[in-house]
Amino acid sequence: MLIRDIFLIYLPFAVLMAVILIIEINRRLKRREDFLFILLCFCVVSWFICNLLMLLSGNIAIVSLLYHIKIIFVGFSPVFLLFFMMKFYRVFDKVPRFLIRLMLVIPSLTAVVCLCGHWHNLLVTRFDVVSLTPVRNFTIIWGPWFWVHTAHSYILLMATAAINLIHHFREPKFYRTPSSFMLAGVAITLLSNIIIIAHIFPSFLDTTVIGVGLSLFLYNKAIISNDKSRFARYTQKQILHYLDLYIFVLDEKQKIVDSNQPAVEFFTSQGISLVSARFKNITDALLEKGKQVENDFYIEDGPFPVILNLRIHDLTDESGNIIGYIAVFTDVTQNRMLIERLEATAKIDTLTGLPNRGAYEGAKKRLDNPEYLPLAVIVGDVNLLKDVNDNMGHQYGDMMLQKIADVLSKVCPENCFAARIGGDEFILLVPESSPENSAALMEKIKAELSLQKNLPFTLSISLGCSVKYDSKENLDDVITLADSLMYEDKKAFKESIGKNKSRLPG
């Protein structure tokens, strides 16, 4: 009864492992991947079969032979498990080839020793079958090679556990599900070996192969889960590569986990290394090349200025806990240049090229500052514009405005702000200007207008000036006073026209 019970314990695991092996062979032959896992499955299935055949056989010589054959598969299992683990974490190709071959030496020699065990005592010095019923009970005295084989197996098993632990915690939390299956599988394998060493169960029950069998099931789950994760990562990567954005995936400590190809290419072209694991090093490198204004980084260290806008988005799990971040750099250079050009155009009077009322309002706020006192305000109103429009046409009226704007631009000092704020209205804001200087400027403007010859009309402008001396004064009151003085000048101009009709256009 006991043999049957042990047989029934081994059989389900053997069938399960055989099914996994068949599925893996079918699936992996299509994908041509993870051949190492297939080899591992083959070793474990063969291990189970040897145990089952030992239970079925009543011949002592066959039992001894099967035991030696089983040791072959036991020896190769930790090697293929380690190789599979390295392949799973994408470090297999980083291991030197000579080291891979070196790991296969001991199992290969063990296979030779086992197959030739009838002629030497290297593996087993003495193998006695005490009883075949009710259980297979052996007396075994191990030879020197067995301890070499055992030490090699446990060293590889510990290396597998170390690789598993190290790479599991290096994975981002949202990529750890496949790795968690691997971690559980290795833990079960280690536990089954501890049970054998501690003799917790009877020696005739091989708990190691049962533990390894359970582990294979978990490894299979890890592969399936990793396939989904790998496919998701692959499609993500492909999508991110097609975006004209520079994207970094960060963990909860803002260490760089991943980046898309445009980010790699751009920052490499800027001489910024992405080898560093910390995202702060990237932003510090950008600051060394320029400046930061709010979320915009201005890179001025290069043949052309570049403006990058940075946005950082939280990555949260189902519970709302932050598990990482996505940092997205957008090249907004062209957009910023276009906006600046539009803003500049929006504040320019398209007819005269002078700033318009919108620009004037901004300049008024900017210059209404104690450091610019005394601030002179000169208000101008074009004379005879309505007559020119009515008698000669609006194209001549436009020409008149353009000529006056040209004169203002030519005569006004560099620190003077001149704008067209209405149909025939102009205004000048002159920082640090005394009444005498302002009066001289108005005379200079009128003199320059009088020099404009060979025109079908007379260029003339009425001007009024007022000066703000004290910061407590209201600038609008100063402008109102300048406006009233301009109207007095215009009244005087109209009186002079009444005396000289020849000055009328047309």
C-alpha positions as CSV (number, residue, x, y, z in Angstrom):
1,M,0.0,0.0,0.0
2,L,2.8,2.4,0.9
3,I,4.5,2.0,-2.5
4,R,1.2,2.7,-4.2
5,D,0.7,5.8,-2.1
6,I,4.1,7.1,-3.0
7,F,3.5,6.3,-6.6
8,L,0.3,8.3,-6.5
9,I,2.2,11.2,-5.0
10,Y,4.8,11.2,-7.8
11,L,2.4,10.5,-10.7
12,P,0.3,13.8,-10.6
13,F,3.5,15.9,-10.5
14,A,5.0,13.9,-13.3
15,V,1.9,14.3,-15.5
16,L,1.7,18.0,-14.7
17,M,5.4,18.5,-15.6
18,A,4.9,16.5,-18.8
19,V,2.0,18.7,-19.8
20,I,4.0,21.8,-19.1
21,L,6.9,20.4,-21.1
22,I,4.6,19.6,-24.1
23,I,3.0,23.0,-23.9
24,E,6.4,24.7,-23.7
25,I,7.9,22.7,-26.6
26,N,4.8,23.5,-28.7
27,R,4.7,27.2,-27.8
28,R,8.5,27.8,-27.7
29,L,9.2,26.1,-30.9
30,K,6.9,28.6,-32.5
31,R,8.6,31.5,-30.8
32,R,12.1,29.9,-30.6
33,E,12.6,31.3,-27.1
34,D,13.5,30.0,-23.6
35,F,14.9,26.7,-24.8
36,L,16.6,26.5,-21.4
37,F,13.3,26.2,-19.7
38,I,12.4,23.3,-21.9
39,L,15.6,21.5,-20.9
40,L,14.8,22.2,-17.3
41,C,11.4,20.7,-17.7
42,F,12.8,17.7,-19.5
43,C,15.3,17.0,-16.7
44,V,12.6,17.3,-14.0
45,V,10.1,15.0,-16.0
46,S,12.9,12.5,-16.4
47,W,13.7,12.7,-12.7
48,F,10.0,11.9,-11.9
49,I,10.0,9.1,-14.4
50,C,13.1,7.5,-12.8
51,N,11.4,7.7,-9.4
52,L,8.2,6.1,-10.8
53,L,10.1,3.3,-12.6
54,M,12.1,2.6,-9.4
55,L,8.8,2.1,-7.5
56,L,7.5,-0.2,-10.3
57,S,10.6,-2.3,-10.7
58,G,11.2,-5.4,-8.5
59,N,14.7,-6.0,-9.9
60,I,17.6,-4.8,-7.6
61,A,20.0,-4.2,-10.6
62,I,17.4,-2.1,-12.5
63,V,16.7,-0.1,-9.4
64,S,20.4,0.6,-9.0
65,L,20.7,1.6,-12.7
66,L,17.6,3.9,-12.5
67,Y,19.1,5.6,-9.4
68,H,22.3,6.4,-11.2
69,I,20.4,7.7,-14.2
70,K,18.3,9.9,-11.9
71,I,21.5,11.5,-10.6
72,I,22.3,12.6,-14.1
73,F,19.1,14.6,-14.4
74,V,19.5,15.9,-10.8
75,G,23.0,17.2,-11.8
76,F,21.8,19.1,-14.9
77,S,18.6,20.6,-13.2
78,P,20.4,23.3,-11.2
79,V,22.5,24.3,-14.2
80,F,19.5,24.7,-16.5
81,L,17.6,26.5,-13.7
82,L,20.4,29.0,-13.3
83,F,20.7,29.5,-17.1
84,F,16.9,29.9,-17.3
85,M,17.0,32.5,-14.5
86,M,19.7,34.5,-16.3
87,K,17.8,34.3,-19.5
88,F,14.6,35.4,-17.8
89,Y,16.3,38.5,-16.3
90,R,18.2,39.2,-19.6
91,V,21.7,38.8,-18.2
92,F,22.5,35.4,-19.9
93,D,24.3,37.1,-22.8
94,K,26.3,39.3,-20.4
95,V,28.0,36.2,-18.8
96,P,31.3,35.2,-20.5
97,R,31.0,32.0,-22.7
98,F,33.8,30.2,-20.9
99,L,31.9,30.6,-17.6
100,I,28.8,29.1,-19.1
101,R,30.8,26.1,-20.4
102,L,32.6,25.8,-17.0
103,M,29.2,25.4,-15.3
104,L,28.4,22.4,-17.6
105,V,31.7,20.6,-16.8
106,I,30.7,19.0,-13.5
107,P,27.2,17.8,-14.6
108,S,28.7,16.4,-17.8
109,L,31.4,14.5,-15.8
110,T,28.7,13.4,-13.3
111,A,26.7,11.9,-16.3
112,V,29.8,10.0,-17.4
113,V,30.5,8.8,-13.8
114,C,26.9,7.6,-13.4
115,L,26.8,5.7,-16.7
116,C,30.1,4.0,-15.9
117,G,29.2,3.5,-12.2
118,H,29.3,-0.3,-12.5
119,W,33.1,-0.2,-13.0
120,H,34.2,2.3,-10.3
121,N,33.3,3.7,-6.9
122,L,33.6,7.5,-7.6
123,L,29.9,8.2,-7.2
124,V,28.7,5.4,-4.9
125,T,31.1,3.3,-2.8
126,R,28.3,1.0,-1.7
127,F,24.7,0.6,-2.8
128,D,22.6,-2.0,-1.0
129,V,18.9,-2.5,-1.4
130,V,17.7,-3.3,2.0
131,S,14.1,-4.0,0.9
132,L,11.9,-3.5,-2.1
133,T,8.7,-3.7,-0.1
134,P,6.8,-2.0,1.4
135,V,9.2,0.8,0.3
136,R,12.4,1.1,-1.6
137,N,15.0,1.2,1.2
138,F,18.7,1.6,0.3
139,T,21.9,1.7,2.2
140,I,24.2,4.1,0.3
141,I,27.8,5.1,1.0
142,W,28.7,8.0,-1.3
143,G,31.9,8.2,-3.1
144,P,34.0,11.4,-3.5
145,W,32.5,12.6,-6.7
146,F,29.0,12.7,-5.2
147,W,30.1,15.4,-2.9
148,V,31.7,17.4,-5.8
149,H,28.4,17.0,-7.6
150,T,26.3,18.0,-4.5
151,A,28.5,21.1,-3.7
152,H,28.3,22.2,-7.4
153,S,24.5,21.9,-7.4
154,Y,24.1,23.9,-4.2
155,I,26.4,26.6,-5.3
156,L,24.4,27.0,-8.5
157,L,21.2,26.9,-6.6
158,M,22.4,29.7,-4.3
159,A,23.6,31.7,-7.3
160,T,20.1,31.3,-8.8
161,A,18.5,32.6,-5.6
162,A,20.9,35.6,-5.5
163,I,20.2,36.6,-9.1
164,N,16.5,36.2,-8.5
165,L,16.5,38.4,-5.4
166,I,18.8,41.1,-6.8
167,H,16.9,41.5,-10.1
168,H,13.4,41.2,-8.5
169,F,13.9,44.3,-6.4
170,R,15.5,46.2,-9.3
171,E,12.4,45.8,-11.3
172,P,9.8,48.6,-11.1
173,K,6.8,47.6,-8.9
174,F,4.5,47.5,-11.9
175,Y,6.8,44.9,-13.6
176,R,7.3,42.6,-10.6
177,T,4.4,40.2,-11.1
178,P,6.4,37.8,-13.3
179,S,9.4,38.1,-11.1
180,S,7.3,37.3,-8.0
181,F,6.4,33.9,-9.5
182,M,10.1,33.3,-10.1
183,L,10.8,34.3,-6.5
184,A,8.2,31.9,-5.1
185,G,9.5,29.1,-7.3
186,V,13.1,29.5,-6.1
187,A,11.8,29.6,-2.5
188,I,10.0,26.3,-2.9
189,T,13.0,24.7,-4.5
190,L,15.2,25.8,-1.6
191,L,12.6,24.7,1.0
192,S,12.4,21.2,-0.6
193,N,16.2,20.9,-0.3
194,I,16.1,22.0,3.3
195,I,13.5,19.3,4.0
196,I,15.8,16.7,2.5
197,I,18.8,17.9,4.4
198,A,16.9,18.0,7.7
199,H,15.3,14.6,7.1
200,I,11.9,16.0,8.0
201,F,10.2,13.4,5.8
202,P,11.2,9.7,5.3
203,S,14.2,9.3,3.1
204,F,12.3,7.2,0.6
205,L,10.1,10.2,-0.3
206,D,12.1,12.5,-2.7
207,T,10.7,15.9,-1.7
208,T,13.3,17.7,-3.8
209,V,11.8,16.6,-7.1
210,I,8.3,17.5,-5.8
211,G,9.5,20.9,-4.8
212,V,11.2,21.4,-8.2
213,G,8.0,20.2,-9.9
214,L,5.9,22.8,-8.1
215,S,8.6,25.4,-8.9
216,L,8.3,24.6,-12.6
217,F,4.6,25.3,-12.5
218,L,5.4,28.8,-11.0
219,Y,8.1,29.4,-13.5
220,N,5.6,28.6,-16.3
221,K,3.2,31.2,-14.8
222,A,6.1,33.6,-14.7
223,I,6.9,33.1,-18.4
224,I,3.2,33.5,-19.4
225,S,3.0,36.7,-17.2
226,N,6.3,37.9,-18.5
227,D,5.2,37.4,-22.1
228,K,2.2,39.7,-21.5
229,S,4.4,42.2,-19.6
230,R,7.1,42.0,-22.3
231,F,4.5,42.5,-25.1
232,A,3.0,45.5,-23.2
233,R,6.5,46.9,-22.7
234,Y,7.4,46.3,-26.4
235,T,4.3,48.0,-27.7
236,Q,4.7,50.8,-25.2
237,K,8.3,51.2,-26.4
238,Q,7.3,51.2,-30.0
239,I,4.5,53.8,-29.4
240,L,6.8,56.0,-27.4
241,H,9.5,55.9,-30.1
242,Y,7.1,57.4,-32.6
243,L,6.2,60.3,-30.4
244,D,8.0,63.6,-30.8
245,L,8.4,63.8,-27.0
246,Y,11.3,63.0,-24.7
247,I,9.9,60.6,-22.1
248,F,11.4,59.2,-19.0
249,V,9.8,56.5,-16.7
250,L,10.9,57.1,-13.1
251,D,10.4,55.0,-10.0
252,E,9.1,56.4,-6.7
253,K,12.6,57.8,-5.8
254,Q,12.7,59.5,-9.2
255,K,15.4,57.2,-10.5
256,I,15.3,56.6,-14.3
257,V,13.8,53.2,-15.1
258,D,13.3,53.7,-18.8
259,S,13.4,56.3,-21.6
260,N,12.2,56.4,-25.2
261,Q,14.6,56.5,-28.2
262,P,13.9,60.2,-29.1
263,A,15.0,61.1,-25.5
264,V,18.2,59.1,-25.8
265,E,19.0,60.7,-29.2
266,F,18.2,64.3,-28.2
267,F,20.1,64.3,-24.9
268,T,23.0,62.5,-26.4
269,S,23.2,65.1,-29.1
270,Q,23.2,67.8,-26.4
271,G,26.2,66.0,-24.7
272,I,24.0,65.0,-21.7
273,S,24.7,61.4,-20.5
274,L,21.7,59.2,-19.6
275,V,24.0,56.7,-17.8
276,S,23.1,58.3,-14.4
277,A,20.2,56.7,-12.6
278,R,18.9,59.9,-11.1
279,F,16.5,62.2,-13.1
280,K,17.8,65.2,-11.1
281,N,21.2,64.9,-12.9
282,I,19.4,65.4,-16.2
283,T,17.7,68.6,-15.1
284,D,20.9,69.8,-13.5
285,A,22.7,69.3,-16.8
286,L,20.1,71.3,-18.6
287,L,20.5,74.2,-16.1
288,E,24.3,74.2,-16.8
289,K,23.5,74.8,-20.4
290,G,21.0,77.6,-19.9
291,K,18.3,78.6,-17.5
292,Q,14.9,77.5,-16.2
293,V,11.8,79.7,-16.3
294,E,8.9,77.9,-14.5
295,N,8.6,74.6,-16.3
296,D,10.6,75.7,-19.3
297,F,14.3,74.9,-19.8
298,Y,16.2,77.3,-22.1
299,I,19.2,75.6,-23.6
300,E,21.5,78.4,-24.8
301,D,24.7,76.4,-25.0
302,G,24.6,75.5,-28.7
303,P,24.3,76.9,-32.2
304,F,20.6,77.3,-31.9
305,P,18.5,78.0,-28.7
306,V,16.2,75.2,-27.6
307,I,13.3,75.5,-25.2
308,L,12.1,72.3,-23.5
309,N,8.9,72.2,-21.5
310,L,8.8,69.7,-18.6
311,R,5.7,68.0,-17.2
312,I,5.9,65.3,-14.6
313,H,2.9,63.0,-14.1
314,D,2.2,60.7,-11.2
315,L,1.9,56.9,-11.7
316,T,-0.4,55.4,-9.1
317,D,-1.5,51.9,-8.3
318,E,-5.1,50.7,-7.8
319,S,-5.1,52.1,-4.2
320,G,-4.0,55.6,-5.3
321,N,-0.4,55.2,-4.0
322,I,2.3,56.8,-6.0
323,I,4.6,54.1,-7.5
324,G,6.5,56.2,-10.0
325,Y,6.4,59.1,-12.4
326,I,6.5,59.9,-16.1
327,A,8.6,62.9,-17.0
328,V,7.8,64.3,-20.4
329,F,10.0,66.9,-22.2
330,T,8.4,68.7,-25.1
331,D,10.4,70.8,-27.5
332,V,8.4,74.0,-27.6
333,T,11.1,76.1,-29.4
334,Q,9.1,76.7,-32.5
335,N,5.9,77.3,-30.6
336,R,7.5,79.8,-28.3
337,M,9.1,81.6,-31.2
338,L,5.7,81.7,-33.0
339,I,4.0,83.0,-29.9
340,E,6.6,85.6,-29.3
341,R,6.3,86.6,-33.0
342,L,2.5,86.8,-32.7
343,E,2.7,88.7,-29.5
344,A,5.1,91.1,-31.1
345,T,2.9,91.4,-34.2
346,A,-0.2,91.9,-32.0
347,K,1.5,94.9,-30.3
348,I,2.6,96.5,-33.5
349,D,0.5,98.9,-35.6
350,T,0.5,97.3,-39.0
351,L,0.2,100.6,-40.9
352,T,3.0,102.6,-39.3
353,G,5.2,99.9,-37.7
354,L,5.0,101.7,-34.3
355,P,3.7,100.0,-31.1
356,N,-0.1,100.0,-30.8
357,R,-2.3,100.9,-27.9
358,G,-1.9,97.4,-26.3
359,A,1.9,97.9,-26.3
360,Y,1.4,101.4,-25.0
361,E,-0.6,100.2,-22.0
362,G,2.2,97.8,-21.1
363,A,4.9,100.4,-21.5
364,K,2.9,102.8,-19.4
365,K,2.8,100.3,-16.5
366,R,6.5,99.5,-17.0
367,L,7.7,103.1,-17.1
368,D,5.5,104.4,-14.3
369,N,8.3,103.7,-11.9
370,P,10.4,106.1,-9.7
371,E,13.6,105.1,-11.5
372,Y,12.4,106.7,-14.7
373,L,11.4,110.0,-13.2
374,P,11.1,112.7,-14.4
375,L,8.8,111.0,-17.0
376,A,7.8,113.2,-19.9
377,V,4.5,112.5,-21.8
378,I,4.1,114.0,-25.3
379,V,0.7,113.6,-26.9
380,G,0.4,114.2,-30.7
381,D,-2.5,114.6,-33.1
382,V,-1.9,114.7,-36.8
383,N,-3.2,117.8,-38.5
384,L,-5.3,117.8,-41.7
385,L,-5.6,114.0,-41.8
386,K,-9.4,114.2,-42.3
387,D,-9.0,116.7,-45.1
388,V,-6.4,114.6,-46.9
389,N,-8.7,111.5,-46.5
390,D,-11.7,113.4,-47.8
391,N,-10.1,115.3,-50.7
392,M,-7.2,113.0,-51.8
393,G,-8.2,109.5,-50.6
394,H,-7.4,107.2,-47.7
395,Q,-4.2,105.9,-49.4
396,Y,-2.7,109.4,-49.1
397,G,-4.0,109.6,-45.5
398,D,-2.2,106.4,-44.7
399,M,0.9,107.7,-46.4
400,M,0.7,110.8,-44.1
401,L,0.6,108.6,-41.0
402,Q,3.5,106.5,-42.2
403,K,5.6,109.6,-42.9
404,I,4.9,111.0,-39.4
405,A,5.7,107.6,-37.8
406,D,9.0,107.5,-39.7
407,V,9.9,111.0,-38.4
408,L,9.1,110.0,-34.8
409,S,11.2,106.9,-35.1
410,K,14.1,108.9,-36.5
411,V,14.0,111.9,-34.1
412,C,13.0,110.3,-30.8
413,P,15.9,109.2,-28.4
414,E,16.6,105.5,-27.8
415,N,14.9,105.4,-24.4
416,C,11.8,107.1,-25.8
417,F,8.7,104.9,-26.3
418,A,6.6,106.1,-29.3
419,A,3.2,104.6,-30.2
420,R,0.2,105.1,-32.4
421,I,-2.8,104.8,-30.1
422,G,-5.6,105.9,-32.4
423,G,-6.5,107.0,-35.9
424,D,-4.5,110.2,-35.9
425,E,-3.2,110.0,-32.3
426,F,0.4,109.4,-31.3
427,I,2.0,109.4,-27.8
428,L,5.6,109.5,-26.6
429,L,6.8,108.4,-23.2
430,V,10.3,109.8,-22.5
431,P,12.0,108.6,-19.3
432,E,14.4,110.9,-17.4
433,S,13.4,114.0,-19.4
434,S,13.1,117.6,-18.2
435,P,10.5,120.0,-19.6
436,E,13.3,121.8,-21.5
437,N,14.4,118.5,-23.1
438,S,10.8,117.6,-23.9
439,A,10.2,121.1,-25.5
440,A,13.4,120.7,-27.5
441,L,12.2,117.3,-28.7
442,M,8.8,118.6,-29.8
443,E,10.6,121.4,-31.8
444,K,12.9,118.9,-33.4
445,I,9.9,116.8,-34.4
446,K,8.1,119.7,-36.0
447,A,11.3,120.9,-37.7
448,E,11.9,117.4,-39.2
449,L,8.3,117.3,-40.5
450,S,8.7,120.7,-42.2
451,L,11.8,119.3,-44.1
452,Q,9.7,116.6,-45.7
453,K,9.3,118.0,-49.3
454,N,7.9,116.7,-52.6
455,L,4.7,115.4,-50.9
456,P,1.2,116.1,-52.1
457,F,0.3,117.2,-48.6
458,T,1.8,119.1,-45.7
459,L,3.0,117.1,-42.8
460,S,2.1,118.6,-39.5
461,I,1.3,117.4,-35.9
462,S,0.0,119.2,-32.9
463,L,1.9,118.3,-29.7
464,G,1.3,118.8,-26.0
465,C,3.7,117.9,-23.2
466,S,3.5,117.3,-19.4
467,V,6.1,115.9,-17.0
468,K,5.6,113.6,-14.0
469,Y,8.2,114.5,-11.3
470,D,6.9,112.8,-8.2
471,S,6.0,109.1,-7.8
472,K,2.9,110.1,-5.9
473,E,1.5,111.9,-9.0
474,N,-1.0,110.0,-11.0
475,L,0.3,109.3,-14.5
476,D,-3.1,109.5,-16.1
477,D,-3.5,113.0,-14.7
478,V,-0.2,113.9,-16.4
479,I,-1.4,112.4,-19.7
480,T,-4.7,114.3,-19.4
481,L,-2.7,117.6,-19.0
482,A,-0.5,116.8,-22.0
483,D,-3.6,116.0,-24.0
484,S,-5.2,119.4,-23.1
485,L,-2.0,121.2,-24.1
486,M,-2.0,119.3,-27.4
487,Y,-5.5,120.7,-28.1
488,E,-4.3,124.2,-27.4
489,D,-1.5,123.6,-30.0
490,K,-4.1,122.3,-32.5
491,K,-6.3,125.3,-31.9
492,A,-3.4,127.6,-32.7
493,F,-2.7,125.5,-35.9
494,K,-6.3,125.9,-37.1
495,E,-6.1,129.6,-36.6
496,S,-2.9,129.8,-38.6
497,I,-4.7,127.8,-41.4
498,G,-7.5,130.3,-41.5
499,K,-5.0,133.0,-42.3
500,N,-3.2,130.9,-44.9
501,K,-5.7,128.9,-47.1
502,S,-2.9,127.6,-49.3
503,R,-1.8,125.1,-46.6
504,L,-5.1,123.2,-47.2
505,P,-4.6,120.0,-49.2
506,G,-6.0,119.7,-52.7
